[in-house]
Amino acid sequence: MKTEKGFAHRANKDGSFDSICLKCYATVGTAYDESDLDAMEAVHHCTEWLMGRPAKA
């Protein structure tokens, strides 16, 4: 597993890669070219919902 700027990259059996946010643990994206994960990570924003916290009213 490779770690890049707040995201862990996991290689899958089918040859694809997952990007996992190390703050909220969401799977940010999956791609066959690991460098394609950069664009998905660039637009990811952790939300309170993803982090298991109730949303503020």
N, C-alpha and C positions, 0 to 999 in steps of 0.2 A: 504494500500500500504506500503510495506516494503522497506527501503532504505539500500543498501549495497555498501560500498566503491565506490561511484560514479555511481551506478546503482539503479534504482527503480524497485521493483518487484511488478507486478500487477497480482492479481488473476482473472482468467477468469471464465465465467459461466460453461464451460465444465470441470472445474477442473484443467486446465493447468495454467501455470504461464508465464508471459512475463517479460523479462529483458529489461529495457529502459535506454540507456546512458543519464546521466544528463547533459553532455556537448554538444552532437550533436543531442540528442533526437531520435536517431535511435533505432528501436527495434532490440536488439542484438540477441535474440533468444526466443524460446518458448519451454517449457518442462512440462511434467506432474509431475516430481519430481523436486521440487524447487532447490535442491542441484545440479542438472545437469546444471543449469544456470552458475555455477562458471566457467566451462570449456569454455563456449561461451564468457563470459566476459573477461577471461584471454587472448583471442586472438583478442579481438576487438580493432581496432585502428580508431579513428575519422579521417576522411579525410575532406579536404576543401569542397569537393562536398557534403558530408553529412551535413556539417555545413552551406550550402547555400552560400559558397564563390566561386568565379571563380578560377579554377585551374591556377597555374602559368605556363607560357610557358617556 
